[in-house]
Amino acid sequence: MLKASNLNARYCYERALAARERAVEAKHPEDRLFYFEAEARWLKLAESYELSARTSQFITSRSPQRPSCRDCAEAMQLAEVQVLRGAVEYRYECKECGNNIYLAGRDG
């Protein structure tokens, strides 16, 4: 069964399936071993792509959204993060006009 979590992983699963099919059809044991090893490499690469995608999704979902400046409506840059007694405070700074916004966040 092919997993379609991302295009790179899907391609790897397709190549792994093709390698398995060639291994099953191979007449010589050396060829069979070669294709089964190729299948294992393709599966490992697919797993790596999926882990990378999940990690990126996790990081993106945990990052606070960048606010817009009240005065000039520009996206503000994260300037500072402070953690005190489990509470997280983010300070955003507008590079255009110098305004600061402090937002509370959650820890961990």
N, C-alpha and C positions, 0 to 999 in steps of 0.2 A: 504494500500500500504506500502511495506517495504522500508525503506531507507537503503542504503548500504554504508554510509559514513565511517564507520569503523566496524570491526568485533564485538566489544563489543556492540556497539549501535544496530547493526543488530540482535544480539542474544536477546537483550532486546525487540526489536520490535516483534520478533518471539514469545517470551514468553507473551508479551502483547496481541498479536492476539490470542494465545491459551487461555489466561485467559478470553478474551471477548467471545470466542466461548463457553467456559464452562459456563459463566454467562448467555448467551442466552439460553443454554440448561437446566439450573438449574430449578428444580421444586419448591424449597422453596425460599421465599424472602431473608432469611438470607444467603443462599448459593449464590444467585445472587449478593447480596451486597458484600459478601466476594470476589467474582471473579472480580467484577467491581473495587473494591478497589485495588486488586492485579494488574489489568490492569493499573490503574493510577500510581501505584508505579513503574512498569516496564517502563512506558512511561517517568516518571520523571528521572529514572536512564539512559535511552537512551539519553535524553536531556542533562544530565550531561556529558556523554561520548562525545557527539558531541561538546559541549562547550569546553571541555578540548582539543579535537583535533583541533578545530579552534584556540584556544588560543596558542597552541604549534606551529601551522603553522604560525600564525601571528608573534610570537616572533622569529622564525627561519628566516622568510622572512625579518625581519627588522634588523637583526644582520649583521654587516659587515663581509665579508669573511676574514679569517685569511691569511695574506700573508706568503710567504716563504722567508727565509733569502737569500739575494743575495750571501753570501759567502759560507754558508754550506748547503743551501737548506732545512733546518729544518722548520717546521711550527712554526711561531712566536706566542708568548703569548701577549694578550692585557695587557698593563702595566698601561695605563692612558687614561682618556677621559677628554678633556677640552671643555667647551662651552663658547664662547665669542661672544656677539652680534648675537646670533642665529646660528652661525657657530659652527660645531662640529669638533674637531680634535682628532684622535685616535693615540696613540703612542704604537707601538708594539715593543717588545723586544725579541731577540733571547736568549734563555737560554743556548745554546751551546757556542756561541762566543761573546755575549754581544752587537751585532749590534742593532740599533734602526731604525725604519721606522715611519714616520709621514704621516698619510693619512687624508684627509678631508672627512667629511661625511655630511649628511643632518640632520637637526634638525626636530624631530617630524614627 
